[in-house]
Amino acid sequence: MSFETSKCTARRLAQGHLLKLVGNGIDIGAGSDPFRPLSGVCRPWDKKSGGGDATELKGLEAGSLDYVYASHCLEHLPDPVEALNRWADVIRGGGFMYVAVPDFDLYEGGAGIRNKFHKTAFSLHRSTDPSTPLYNVASLLLGTLSSRLRLWYIGLCDDNYNYDLPSSVDQTQRGAVCHIEFMVQKK
C-alpha cells in the first residue's frame, strides 16, 4: 500500500467524514502517512512510534479518545473482531472510528492473500473464501459489533482503479484505491 490516507483525504473531506474525526485521537498503524485531523491532536500508534501493539492499545484507558483512525492496519492483525472491540473500548460514547481495509477482490485479486504480511482479508460481497480467513465487513458491523457501534458509512473505494487490468497488477502502486472504508460511532 502506498500513501492510502493521503490518496483519500480530498474525497473524505468532500463527503464530510473528516468533520467527525476531531479532538483527541490516534492513528493505529500510521506509518509514513499519518492521519491529520482538521482540529485537535492525532497521535500515531504503532510499534515504531512507541505506541505498541495495535490490538492491546496498552496504556489507553476506556473512553479516553474522541476517535480512532486506522488505514490498512486491521488486515495485519490475527483477530480483527478482538481489535475492533478494543478500539471501541478506548473511544468515548459518541466518538468515532474510521477504518480502511484492502478489498479482497480489488487488492488481493480475489484469489487468496498475496501480501505476505496480511493475516486476514475483507469483502463487502463475499462471506467466505476457502483460501483465506475472510470477513464480510457489512455482516461484521451490522451483526457482531452492532450492539456497541452505530454504522455511519460503509463504502467500496475504487478511485483510479482500472477494471480492465489483470487482477495480478497491484494498482495501489499506480495511485489507485482498492479498499473498503467504514465509519462507526460508539453508542
KEKE-3310 file (N, C-alpha, C; in steps of 0.2 Angstrom, whole numbers, plus 5000, padded with zeros to 4 digits):
npx = (5004:5002:5003:4989:4981:4983:4980:4966:4961:4955:4943:4937:4935:4927:4915:4912:4916:4928:4925:4920:4931:4938:4947:4954:4964:4969:4980:4980:4993:5000:5012:5021:5012:5003:4987:4979:4971:4957:4955:4962:4972:4981:4988:5001:5000:5009:5021:5034:5032:5032:5020:5015:5007:4994:4982:4981:4983:4989:4990:4981:4966:4949:4936:4944:4947:4942:4941:4946:4957:4961:4970:4973:4978:4971:4970:4982:4982:4979:4966:4953:4941:4943:4952:4944:4934:4942:4947:4935:4933:4942:4937:4926:4909:4899:4909:4920:4925:4936:4939:4950:4951:4960:4951:4946:4944:4948:4961:4968:4965:4955:4959:4965:4976:4989:4998:5011:5011:4998:4986:4972:4957:4946:4929:4915:4906:4908:4906:4913:4929:4938:4952:4957:4956:4942:4933:4916:4913:4901:4892:4900:4899:4886:4881:4889:4896:4886:4879:4887:4892:4887:4883:4889:4894:4898:4908:4914:4929:4936:4944:4952:4955:4958:4948:4950:4963:4973:4970:4982:4990:4996:4987:4988:5000:5000:4993:4979:4965:4960:4950:4940:4930:4925:4914:4911:4901:4902:4891)
npy = (4994:5011:5027:5028:5035:5048:5048:5048:5059:5071:5066:5061:5072:5080:5072:5074:5066:5069:5079:5073:5067:5074:5082:5073:5060:5044:5037:5021:5011:5021:5023:5030:5039:5048:5051:5067:5077:5089:5097:5097:5084:5071:5056:5046:5028:5015:5002:5008:5021:5020:5017:5004:4988:4985:4979:4977:4991:4995:5005:5014:5021:5016:5025:5036:5043:5053:5049:5035:5031:5021:5015:5003:4993:4984:4972:4966:4960:4946:4944:4952:4955:4955:4966:4977:4978:4981:4994:5001:5001:5011:5023:5037:5037:5041:5045:5042:5029:5026:5016:5009:4995:4983:4978:4962:4957:4968:4972:4960:4952:4943:4930:4923:4928:4939:4947:4945:4949:4951:4945:4942:4944:4955:4959:4966:4959:4945:4931:4920:4912:4899:4900:4909:4917:4926:4941:4947:4964:4971:4962:4960:4973:4975:4965:4956:4967:4977:4980:4988:4998:5011:5011:5023:5025:5015:5009:5004:5008:5013:5023:5029:5016:5003:4993:4985:4980:4966:4956:4953:4964:4976:4989:4999:5004:5012:5023:5020:5017:5004:4999:4995:5006:5011:5020:5021:5025:5025:5019)
npz = (5000:4997:5003:5007:5016:5012:4999:4999:5006:5001:4995:5007:5014:5006:5007:5020:5031:5038:5046:5058:5064:5075:5089:5102:5096:5089:5077:5072:5067:5059:5052:5038:5033:5041:5048:5048:5057:5056:5066:5083:5090:5084:5088:5082:5082:5083:5083:5079:5083:5096:5102:5103:5103:5091:5094:5108:5113:5124:5139:5136:5142:5144:5135:5133:5121:5107:5095:5084:5071:5058:5045:5033:5042:5050:5043:5046:5058:5068:5074:5070:5075:5089:5089:5084:5094:5105:5101:5100:5114:5119:5114:5118:5123:5109:5101:5087:5075:5062:5048:5036:5025:5014:5000:4996:4983:4974:4979:4983:4972:4973:4975:4986:4999:4994:4999:5010:5023:5027:5038:5037:5027:5018:5013:5004:4997:4998:5009:5013:5009:5003:5003:5012:5028:5029:5031:5030:5029:5031:5037:5048:5055:5055:5062:5072:5079:5081:5093:5100:5092:5080:5063:5052:5039:5025:5012:4996:4989:4975:4968:4954:4950:4938:4930:4919:4919:4923:4937:4944:4944:4955:4959:4968:4968:4957:4960:4963:4973:4982:4992:5006:5016:5032:5044:5060:5075:5092:5103)
capx = (5000:5006:5000:4982:4977:4984:4976:4959:4959:4951:4936:4934:4933:4921:4910:4910:4918:4933:4922:4919:4937:4942:4948:4960:4963:4975:4980:4983:4997:5001:5017:5024:5007:4999:4981:4980:4964:4955:4957:4964:4978:4980:4994:5002:5000:5012:5027:5039:5032:5032:5013:5014:5003:4988:4976:4981:4982:4991:4991:4975:4960:4942:4933:4949:4948:4937:4941:4952:4958:4966:4970:4977:4981:4967:4972:4989:4981:4976:4959:4950:4935:4946:4955:4939:4931:4947:4947:4929:4934:4945:4933:4921:4902:4898:4915:4920:4931:4936:4944:4950:4955:4960:4946:4949:4943:4951:4968:4971:4963:4950:4962:4970:4980:4995:5003:5013:5010:4991:4983:4965:4955:4939:4925:4908:4902:4909:4906:4919:4933:4942:4959:4959:4951:4939:4927:4912:4913:4894:4890:4903:4897:4878:4879:4894:4898:4881:4877:4892:4894:4882:4886:4888:4896:4902:4909:4920:4933:4940:4947:4958:4955:4956:4945:4952:4969:4973:4970:4988:4993:4995:4986:4989:5007:4999:4988:4973:4962:4957:4949:4933:4931:4919:4915:4906:4900:4901:4884)
capy = (5000:5017:5033:5027:5040:5054:5047:5048:5064:5075:5063:5060:5079:5082:5068:5076:5062:5071:5083:5069:5065:5080:5081:5069:5053:5040:5034:5015:5009:5027:5023:5036:5043:5048:5055:5074:5079:5096:5101:5093:5080:5063:5053:5039:5022:5009:5000:5012:5027:5019:5016:4997:4983:4988:4976:4979:4998:4996:5011:5019:5020:5016:5031:5042:5046:5056:5045:5030:5030:5015:5014:4997:4990:4978:4966:4963:4958:4939:4943:4959:4957:4957:4973:4982:4979:4985:5000:5004:5002:5017:5029:5039:5037:5046:5045:5039:5025:5026:5011:5007:4989:4982:4974:4956:4957:4973:4972:4953:4949:4938:4923:4921:4934:4939:4951:4940:4952:4951:4939:4942:4948:4959:4960:4968:4954:4938:4929:4915:4910:4893:4901:4914:4920:4932:4944:4952:4970:4973:4957:4961:4979:4975:4959:4955:4973:4982:4981:4993:5003:5013:5012:5029:5025:5010:5010:5001:5014:5011:5029:5027:5008:5001:4986:4982:4977:4959:4956:4952:4970:4980:4996:5004:5007:5017:5028:5018:5015:4997:4997:4996:5011:5012:5024:5019:5029:5021:5020)
capz = (5000:4997:5005:5007:5019:5008:4992:5001:5010:4997:4995:5013:5016:5002:5010:5027:5036:5042:5052:5064:5067:5078:5096:5104:5093:5087:5070:5073:5061:5055:5047:5035:5030:5046:5048:5050:5059:5054:5073:5088:5090:5082:5089:5079:5087:5081:5087:5078:5086:5103:5104:5105:5100:5089:5097:5115:5115:5131:5142:5134:5146:5141:5134:5133:5115:5103:5088:5082:5064:5056:5037:5031:5048:5053:5040:5048:5064:5068:5076:5068:5080:5095:5089:5084:5101:5109:5098:5103:5121:5120:5112:5122:5120:5104:5097:5080:5072:5054:5046:5029:5024:5007:4997:4994:4976:4971:4980:4983:4966:4974:4974:4991:5001:4991:5003:5015:5029:5029:5041:5036:5021:5019:5007:5005:4993:4999:5016:5014:5004:5005:5003:5017:5033:5026:5035:5027:5033:5032:5042:5055:5058:5057:5066:5078:5083:5081:5100:5103:5087:5075:5057:5049:5032:5023:5005:4992:4986:4969:4965:4949:4949:4931:4930:4913:4920:4926:4944:4946:4945:4961:4956:4973:4966:4952:4963:4964:4979:4982:4999:5010:5022:5036:5050:5065:5081:5098:5106)
cpx = (5004:5002:4992:4978:4978:4980:4968:4956:4954:4944:4933:4932:4927:4914:4908:4913:4924:4931:4921:4925:4941:4942:4954:4959:4970:4974:4984:4987:4999:5006:5020:5019:5002:4992:4982:4973:4963:4957:4958:4971:4977:4987:4995:5003:5003:5018:5033:5039:5031:5025:5012:5009:4996:4982:4975:4979:4984:4993:4985:4969:4954:4939:4938:4950:4942:4936:4947:4951:4963:4965:4975:4981:4978:4969:4978:4988:4977:4969:4956:4945:4938:4948:4949:4935:4936:4947:4941:4929:4937:4942:4927:4914:4901:4904:4915:4926:4930:4941:4944:4954:4955:4954:4949:4949:4948:4959:4971:4969:4958:4953:4967:4974:4987:5000:5005:5012:5003:4989:4976:4963:4948:4936:4918:4903:4902:4908:4911:4923:4938:4949:4962:4954:4948:4933:4923:4911:4906:4891:4893:4900:4890:4876:4884:4895:4892:4878:4881:4893:4888:4885:4884:4889:4900:4903:4915:4923:4937:4942:4952:4959:4953:4954:4947:4959:4969:4973:4977:4992:4991:4994:4987:4996:5006:4994:4981:4971:4958:4954:4941:4934:4924:4920:4909:4906:4899:4895:4885)
cpy = (5006:5023:5033:5032:5047:5054:5049:5054:5069:5073:5063:5067:5081:5078:5070:5072:5064:5076:5080:5067:5071:5078:5077:5062:5050:5037:5027:5013:5015:5026:5029:5040:5044:5053:5062:5077:5087:5100:5096:5089:5073:5061:5047:5034:5016:5008:5005:5019:5026:5017:5009:4993:4986:4985:4978:4986:4999:5003:5016:5017:5020:5023:5037:5045:5048:5051:5040:5030:5025:5014:5008:4995:4984:4972:4962:4960:4951:4939:4950:4960:4959:4964:4978:4983:4983:4993:5004:5005:5009:5024:5030:5038:5043:5048:5041:5034:5025:5021:5010:5000:4987:4977:4968:4955:4962:4973:4965:4949:4943:4930:4922:4928:4933:4943:4947:4943:4953:4944:4937:4946:4951:4959:4963:4963:4947:4937:4924:4915:4904:4894:4905:4915:4926:4934:4948:4958:4972:4968:4958:4967:4979:4969:4959:4962:4978:4983:4987:4999:5004:5014:5018:5029:5018:5011:5006:5007:5011:5017:5027:5020:5007:4994:4982:4978:4971:4960:4955:4958:4974:4987:5001:5008:5012:5022:5026:5016:5008:4994:4998:5001:5010:5017:5022:5024:5024:5024:5022)
cpz = (5000:4998:5004:5010:5015:5002:4993:5004:5007:4997:5001:5016:5013:5005:5017:5032:5040:5047:5058:5068:5070:5086:5097:5101:5092:5080:5071:5066:5056:5050:5044:5032:5035:5045:5051:5051:5057:5060:5078:5087:5088:5083:5085:5084:5083:5084:5085:5082:5094:5106:5106:5100:5098:5091:5104:5117:5122:5134:5141:5138:5142:5141:5134:5127:5111:5097:5088:5074:5062:5048:5036:5037:5050:5050:5042:5055:5064:5070:5076:5073:5086:5095:5088:5090:5105:5107:5100:5110:5123:5118:5117:5119:5115:5100:5091:5079:5065:5052:5039:5029:5017:5005:4994:4986:4972:4972:4980:4976:4967:4974:4980:4993:4998:4995:5009:5022:5032:5032:5039:5030:5022:5013:5009:5002:4995:5007:5018:5008:5006:5006:5009:5022:5031:5030:5030:5031:5035:5037:5049:5058:5060:5061:5073:5082:5084:5088:5103:5098:5082:5069:5054:5041:5031:5015:5002:4988:4981:4965:4960:4948:4941:4931:4924:4914:4923:4933:4948:4947:4951:4960:4962:4972:4961:4954:4964:4971:4978:4989:5001:5015:5025:5042:5054:5071:5087:5101:5113)
residu = (MET:SER:PHE:GLU:THR:SER:LYS:CYS:THR:ALA:ARG:ARG:LEU:ALA:GLN:GLY:HIS:LEU:LEU:LYS:LEU:VAL:GLY:ASN:GLY:ILE:ASP:ILE:GLY:ALA:GLY:SER:ASP:PRO:PHE:ARG:PRO:LEU:SER:GLY:VAL:CYS:ARG:PRO:TRP:ASP:LYS:LYS:SER:GLY:GLY:GLY:ASP:ALA:THR:GLU:LEU:LYS:GLY:LEU:GLU:ALA:GLY:SER:LEU:ASP:TYR:VAL:TYR:ALA:SER:HIS:CYS:LEU:GLU:HIS:LEU:PRO:ASP:PRO:VAL:GLU:ALA:LEU:ASN:ARG:TRP:ALA:ASP:VAL:ILE:ARG:GLY:GLY:GLY:PHE:MET:TYR:VAL:ALA:VAL:PRO:ASP:PHE:ASP:LEU:TYR:GLU:GLY:GLY:ALA:GLY:ILE:ARG:ASN:LYS:PHE:HIS:LYS:THR:ALA:PHE:SER:LEU:HIS:ARG:SER:THR:ASP:PRO:SER:THR:PRO:LEU:TYR:ASN:VAL:ALA:SER:LEU:LEU:LEU:GLY:THR:LEU:SER:SER:ARG:LEU:ARG:LEU:TRP:TYR:ILE:GLY:LEU:CYS:ASP:ASP:ASN:TYR:ASN:TYR:ASP:LEU:PRO:SER:SER:VAL:ASP:GLN:THR:GLN:ARG:GLY:ALA:VAL:CYS:HIS:ILE:GLU:PHE:MET:VAL:GLN:LYS:LYS)
# end
